[in-house]
Amino acid sequence: MKCSPLVRTAIFVLALTLAGGSTAIAGRLRITGSGASFPFPIYSTWFKIYTRAHKGVLIDYQSKGSGAGIRDFINHTVDFAASDAAMNDSEIARVKEGVQLLPMIAGEIVLSYNLEGVPELRLPREVYPAIFLGKITRWNDPAIVKANPGVTMPDLPITV
């Protein structure tokens, strides 16, 4: 499997960042991590590519959830953690050696709805963050009504 220069660079930077707290086992550098399941497929691919090219390195990642990964990192049981959201200030403060936050991947979300009497719904791009921020809370909000001319939007709460 070929690996793009960008992926190789990302893996190299990650490995260098993590190597500071890792252990050596039988002449191999062992780097351990845990956390979010979302990045696990791409991490597995990256780590496989990297360890094939660098026989003296073993990277072990346990996919067990963002919260568990952060706890493991704070408790010094892993060298790195992955999380769907960044560590908050109080979590960072618990790591006396400091924390380096590196955005590694991004993902998409898909919104689905079940709104009786509305078979097709249009939501403008600016409506999505407003819903998640609690600024738009009802289906008959003017921004949604404007995007759906001729459709009677019910006065019902949006459940997120």
N, C-alpha and C positions, 0 to 999 in steps of 0.2 A: 504494500500500500504506500503510495507516494504521499508525502506530507508537504504542504505549502510552506514557504519561508515564514509566513506570519504565524502559522501553527507551531512550527519549530521554535520560533522566537518566544512565543507565549509559554511553551512548555519549559524552555530553558530558563526564562525569568522566574517562572513558578518554582522550578527545581532549585535554583540558586536562593530564592527567598526562603524556601522551606528547609534547606539543608542545614541551616544553623542549629536547629533543635533536634535533628534526627540522630539515629543510632546506627552503629555499624554491626552487622551480623555476618560472621564467617567471611570477612573481607568485602562484604557488600554494604553499601550505604542504604539504610532502610528509612523511608519517609512514610509516615502514617497520617491519614486524615479521615475525617468523617463528616457527615452532614447531609445536606439536601439530596433528595432522590432525583430531582429534575435534571441536574447536570451529569448524573452518573453515566449515561451512555456515552457522552462525548469525552468525559474524563477517562473512562475505560479505554477508549480508542487512543487518546493522547498519551496516556501512561504506557500502554502497550507499545506504541511507536517509540516513545522515549527510552523505555527499558530495553527494547531490542537494539537500539543504537548505542546504549550505554550499559553494557553488561554488568557493571559494578553497582548499579542502582536498582533498588526494589521499591516500588511505590504501592502502598496498600491503602485503599479508600473504602470505608464502610458507609454504605448508603442507608442512613437510619433517621433522617429528618433534620431539618435546620436547627431546631432547638437542641437536639441531642448533640449535634456537631459543635454548636457554640459552647454547650456545657463541657464537652470533652476538651475543647481548646482552652477554656478558662481553667479547667482542672489539670492542664498539662498532660493529658493522656494521649494527645495527638499533636502532630507538628503543624497541621493546618486544618481548617474547617471550611465547609461551603454552606452558604445559607441563601434562602430566597430573598431575604432582606438583610441589610447591613446590621452589624452589631450596634446597639444603642450606646450612649455615653457611659451609662453605669456598667455595662458589660465590658466595655473597653477599659474602664478604670480598674477592673479587677485583674487585668493582665499587666503586671508590673514591668515586664520586658517590653511592652508596647505591642501595638497591633498594626499591621499593614493591610488595608482593605484594597482588594484588587477586583474590579468587575471583570468577570470571566466570560459569561454568556448572557444572552437575552432570550426571552421567549414571548410568544404571542398568547393572547387569551381570546376566547370566543364567547360572546354573550348569547345566551338563548333566552327566550321568553315564552310564557304560556299565558296569553291574554285573550280570554274568551271574546269572540266577536271581532277580533283584529287579526286577520289571517296574514297580513303583510305589514311590516312596520319598518319605517326608515328612521334611523338615528344618526344625526350629523355627528361628525367627529368630536366637536366640542361638548356634546352631551355626555359622552362616556366618562370623562374625568369628573364632570359635574355630578353625575350619579354616584360615583365612588367617593366623592368628597362630601356627599350629603347635601349638596346645593340643589339638586333636583331629586325630589322624593316621591312625586306622584306622576302617574301616567298622563294626566291632562296638563302637565306643565306647558307653558306657552312655547318653549323651544321644541318640544316634541310635537305639539299640535301644529306648529308652523311647518314642520318638515313632513307632515302627513295631511295635506289638504284633502278635504272631503271625507276624512275618517273621524268618527266620533270616538275620542279617547275617553275611557272611563276614569272617574275620579277615585282611583284605587292607589294604594301605596306601592311603590317599587320595592321589592324585597331583594336585597343583595346578599 
